Amino acid sequence: MNNRKPVTLHRLREMRAAGEKIAVLTCYDAAFARVLDDAGVESLLVGDSLGMVLQGRASTIPVTIEEMAYHTDCVARGNRTAWIIADMPFGSYQESAEVAMRNAALLMQQGAHMVKIEGGGWIAPTVRFLVDRGVPVCAHLGFTPQSVHALGGYRVQGRDETGARVLHRHAEELAAAGAELLVLELVPAALARELTQALSIATIGIGAGAGCSGQVLVLHDMLGVTGGEPRRFVKNFLDGSAGVDDAVRKYVADVKGGRFPDDAVHGF
């Protein structure tokens, strides 16, 4: 059993300042929440990825705020010490800051410690609105799954100089608005490292190389149970492990030891 004190926002800030890697995994239910928490995962992301890995949908877009609230409640019931981040699903924050606040409040009431919002500088005023009202926010840049159709599919973002400048500007705007964490998805490793060094907040990478403050994977991907060809940045930690608990502990150890991701192996 994990004997650590509850992970707080202050603790995440300390880890970032000390250069201690932050291990994050998605989580959707109480049973896995207990396993991940006991294995030392610092943050559980109740991701709208549940639409794909649990519901079998083609994207995250159909996931509703009610479904996110349900799964956040489930995770909170199984968790003891990890920091819980809940995704704001498509359509739950784009209309107005007031609508975003109402939906963020629902997720917080179900046990989330922080909400995650996808999008660039246009979302900064909403981030500020939430933060000013006591809702911690994790921003999300690079490939943003809720915009999969607008982005033309699963593509690395910020490859060229113009794209990199835009990501830099958006990251700075989101941090200035009060975002405390920033997920960087499918971003070139060099750019992710630059952003991590330039920003005063922690970055959490997924397909963004080893230079981020921490790493996140979809739980089912790192356990190798999603089927199909895994994306190049995914590692199956269950392969060769004694069980799920052992696999999760290996993931935590490899993230914190700087062994995952391996930029050479994963093509960064």
C-alpha positions as CSV (number, residue, x, y, z in Angstrom):
1,M,0.0,0.0,0.0
2,N,1.1,3.5,-0.7
3,N,1.9,5.4,2.5
4,R,2.5,8.8,0.9
5,K,0.7,12.0,1.9
6,P,-2.0,13.1,-0.6
7,V,-0.5,14.7,-3.7
8,T,-1.4,18.4,-3.8
9,L,-0.9,21.2,-6.3
10,H,1.9,22.5,-4.0
11,R,3.6,19.1,-4.2
12,L,3.3,19.1,-8.0
13,R,4.9,22.5,-8.1
14,E,7.7,21.3,-5.8
15,M,8.3,18.3,-8.1
16,R,8.6,20.5,-11.1
17,A,11.0,22.9,-9.4
18,A,13.2,20.0,-8.2
19,G,13.2,18.3,-11.6
20,E,11.4,15.3,-10.2
21,K,9.4,13.6,-13.0
22,I,5.6,13.4,-12.5
23,A,4.0,10.1,-13.4
24,V,0.4,10.3,-14.7
25,L,-2.0,7.7,-16.1
26,T,-5.5,7.8,-17.3
27,C,-8.0,6.1,-15.0
28,Y,-11.8,5.5,-15.3
29,D,-12.9,3.4,-12.3
30,A,-12.5,2.8,-8.6
31,A,-10.6,-0.6,-9.0
32,F,-7.9,0.8,-11.2
33,A,-7.7,4.0,-9.1
34,R,-6.7,1.9,-6.1
35,V,-4.1,0.0,-8.1
36,L,-2.6,3.1,-9.6
37,D,-2.6,5.1,-6.4
38,D,-1.0,2.2,-4.5
39,A,1.7,1.9,-7.2
40,G,2.7,5.5,-6.8
41,V,1.1,7.3,-9.7
42,E,1.1,11.0,-8.8
43,S,-1.9,12.0,-10.9
44,L,-4.9,10.1,-12.3
45,L,-6.4,11.7,-15.4
46,V,-10.1,10.8,-15.9
47,G,-9.7,11.2,-19.6
48,D,-12.4,11.6,-22.2
49,S,-10.3,8.9,-23.9
50,L,-12.9,6.7,-22.2
51,G,-15.0,7.2,-25.3
52,M,-12.5,5.2,-27.3
53,V,-11.1,2.7,-24.8
54,L,-14.2,2.0,-22.8
55,Q,-17.1,2.8,-25.2
56,G,-15.5,1.7,-28.4
57,R,-16.1,5.0,-30.2
58,A,-13.9,6.4,-33.0
59,S,-13.0,9.6,-31.1
60,T,-13.5,11.5,-27.8
61,I,-16.1,13.9,-29.3
62,P,-19.3,12.0,-28.3
63,V,-18.3,11.8,-24.6
64,T,-20.7,13.9,-22.4
65,I,-20.2,15.9,-19.2
66,E,-22.6,13.4,-17.4
67,E,-20.3,10.5,-18.4
68,M,-17.3,12.4,-17.3
69,A,-18.9,13.2,-13.9
70,Y,-19.8,9.5,-13.4
71,H,-16.3,8.2,-14.1
72,T,-14.8,11.0,-12.0
73,D,-16.9,9.9,-9.1
74,C,-15.9,6.3,-9.6
75,V,-12.2,7.2,-9.6
76,A,-12.5,9.4,-6.6
77,R,-14.1,6.6,-4.6
78,G,-11.1,4.3,-5.2
79,N,-8.4,6.9,-4.8
80,R,-6.6,7.9,-1.6
81,T,-3.7,10.1,-2.4
82,A,-3.3,10.8,-6.1
83,W,-4.2,14.2,-7.7
84,I,-7.3,13.7,-9.8
85,I,-7.6,15.6,-13.1
86,A,-10.9,15.4,-15.0
87,D,-11.3,16.2,-18.7
88,M,-13.8,18.8,-19.8
89,P,-15.4,17.0,-22.8
90,F,-16.3,18.5,-26.2
91,G,-19.0,21.1,-25.9
92,S,-18.7,21.6,-22.2
93,Y,-16.6,24.8,-22.2
94,Q,-16.6,26.3,-25.7
95,E,-19.8,28.2,-25.4
96,S,-18.9,30.6,-22.6
97,A,-16.8,30.9,-19.4
98,E,-20.0,30.6,-17.4
99,V,-21.0,27.3,-19.0
100,A,-17.4,26.1,-18.5
101,M,-17.7,27.0,-14.8
102,R,-21.0,25.2,-14.3
103,N,-19.5,22.0,-15.9
104,A,-16.2,22.3,-14.0
105,A,-18.1,22.7,-10.8
106,L,-19.9,19.4,-11.5
107,L,-16.6,17.6,-12.0
108,M,-15.1,19.1,-8.9
109,Q,-18.2,18.1,-6.9
110,Q,-17.7,14.5,-8.1
111,G,-14.1,14.5,-6.7
112,A,-11.8,16.1,-9.3
113,H,-9.0,18.3,-8.0
114,M,-8.4,19.9,-11.4
115,V,-10.1,20.1,-14.8
116,K,-8.3,19.8,-18.1
117,I,-9.3,22.0,-21.1
118,E,-8.0,21.6,-24.7
119,G,-7.2,24.5,-26.9
120,G,-4.8,27.5,-27.6
121,G,-4.9,31.1,-26.7
122,W,-8.7,31.5,-27.4
123,I,-9.4,29.5,-24.2
124,A,-7.1,31.6,-22.0
125,P,-10.0,33.9,-20.8
126,T,-12.0,30.9,-19.7
127,V,-8.9,29.5,-17.9
128,R,-8.6,32.8,-16.0
129,F,-12.4,32.8,-15.2
130,L,-12.1,29.3,-13.7
131,V,-8.9,29.9,-11.8
132,D,-10.3,33.1,-10.3
133,R,-13.2,31.0,-9.0
134,G,-11.1,28.4,-7.3
135,V,-10.9,25.8,-10.1
136,P,-7.3,24.6,-10.8
137,V,-6.8,24.1,-14.6
138,C,-4.6,21.9,-16.7
139,A,-4.2,23.1,-20.3
140,H,-3.7,20.9,-23.3
141,L,-1.8,21.9,-26.5
142,G,-0.3,20.2,-29.5
143,F,-2.6,17.6,-30.9
144,T,-5.9,18.1,-29.2
145,P,-8.2,15.1,-29.7
146,Q,-11.4,17.0,-29.5
147,S,-10.2,18.9,-32.6
148,V,-9.2,15.8,-34.6
149,H,-11.4,16.6,-37.6
150,A,-10.2,20.2,-37.7
151,L,-6.6,19.1,-37.5
152,G,-7.0,16.6,-40.3
153,G,-6.3,13.5,-38.1
154,Y,-3.7,12.4,-35.7
155,R,-0.8,14.6,-36.7
156,V,2.3,16.0,-34.9
157,Q,1.8,19.7,-34.2
158,G,4.4,22.5,-34.3
159,R,6.8,20.9,-36.8
160,D,7.6,24.1,-38.7
161,E,8.8,27.4,-37.4
162,T,5.4,29.1,-37.6
163,G,3.6,26.2,-35.8
164,A,6.3,26.3,-33.1
165,R,5.9,30.0,-32.6
166,V,2.1,29.6,-32.2
167,L,2.5,26.9,-29.6
168,H,5.0,29.0,-27.7
169,R,2.6,31.9,-27.7
170,H,-0.4,29.8,-26.6
171,A,1.6,28.1,-23.9
172,E,2.7,31.5,-22.5
173,E,-0.9,32.8,-22.6
174,L,-2.3,29.8,-20.8
175,A,0.3,29.9,-18.1
176,A,-0.3,33.7,-17.7
177,A,-4.0,33.0,-17.4
178,G,-3.3,30.7,-14.4
179,A,-3.1,27.2,-15.8
180,E,-1.0,25.1,-13.4
181,L,-0.2,22.2,-15.7
182,L,0.2,21.8,-19.5
183,V,-0.3,18.6,-21.4
184,L,1.8,18.5,-24.6
185,E,0.6,15.9,-27.1
186,L,2.3,14.9,-30.3
187,V,4.8,17.8,-30.2
188,P,8.4,17.5,-31.4
189,A,10.7,16.6,-28.6
190,A,12.9,19.6,-29.1
191,L,10.0,22.0,-28.9
192,A,8.5,20.3,-25.9
193,R,11.8,20.6,-24.1
194,E,12.0,24.3,-25.0
195,L,8.6,24.9,-23.7
196,T,9.3,23.0,-20.5
197,Q,12.4,25.1,-19.9
198,A,10.7,28.4,-20.7
199,L,7.5,28.0,-18.7
200,S,7.1,28.3,-15.0
201,I,4.5,25.5,-14.9
202,A,4.9,21.7,-15.2
203,T,4.5,20.1,-18.6
204,I,3.1,16.6,-19.0
205,G,4.1,14.9,-22.3
206,I,2.4,12.3,-24.4
207,G,4.2,11.6,-27.6
208,A,6.3,14.7,-26.9
209,G,9.7,13.2,-25.8
210,A,11.5,12.9,-22.5
211,G,12.1,16.6,-21.9
212,C,8.8,17.3,-20.2
213,S,8.2,17.6,-16.4
214,G,6.2,14.4,-16.5
215,Q,4.5,11.8,-18.7
216,V,1.0,10.5,-19.2
217,L,-0.2,7.4,-21.1
218,V,-3.7,6.0,-21.7
219,L,-3.9,3.2,-19.1
220,H,-5.2,0.6,-21.6
221,D,-2.4,1.5,-24.0
222,M,0.4,0.9,-21.5
223,L,-1.2,-2.4,-20.5
224,G,-1.4,-3.4,-24.2
225,V,-5.2,-4.1,-24.2
226,T,-6.5,-1.6,-26.7
227,G,-5.9,-3.8,-29.8
228,G,-4.5,-2.7,-33.1
229,E,-1.2,-1.2,-33.8
230,P,0.0,1.0,-30.9
231,R,1.2,4.5,-31.6
232,R,5.0,4.8,-31.7
233,F,5.3,6.6,-28.3
234,V,3.4,3.8,-26.4
235,K,5.2,1.1,-24.5
236,N,3.4,-2.1,-23.3
237,F,4.5,-2.3,-19.6
238,L,2.4,-5.4,-19.0
239,D,4.7,-7.4,-21.3
240,G,7.1,-9.2,-19.1
241,S,5.5,-8.0,-15.9
242,A,4.0,-10.2,-13.1
243,G,0.7,-8.4,-13.3
244,V,-1.0,-5.1,-13.6
245,D,0.4,-3.8,-10.3
246,D,3.9,-4.7,-11.4
247,A,3.4,-3.1,-14.8
248,V,2.2,0.2,-13.3
249,R,5.1,0.2,-10.8
250,K,7.5,-0.3,-13.7
251,Y,5.9,2.6,-15.6
252,V,6.2,4.9,-12.6
253,A,9.9,3.9,-12.1
254,D,10.7,4.4,-15.7
255,V,9.1,7.8,-15.9
256,K,10.7,9.0,-12.7
257,G,14.1,7.5,-13.7
258,G,14.0,9.2,-17.1
259,R,13.9,5.8,-18.9
260,F,10.5,6.4,-20.5
261,P,10.0,7.7,-23.0
262,D,13.3,6.8,-24.7
263,D,13.6,9.5,-27.5
264,A,15.8,7.2,-29.7
265,V,13.5,4.2,-29.4
266,H,10.2,6.1,-29.8
267,G,11.3,8.1,-32.7
268,F,11.5,11.6,-31.2
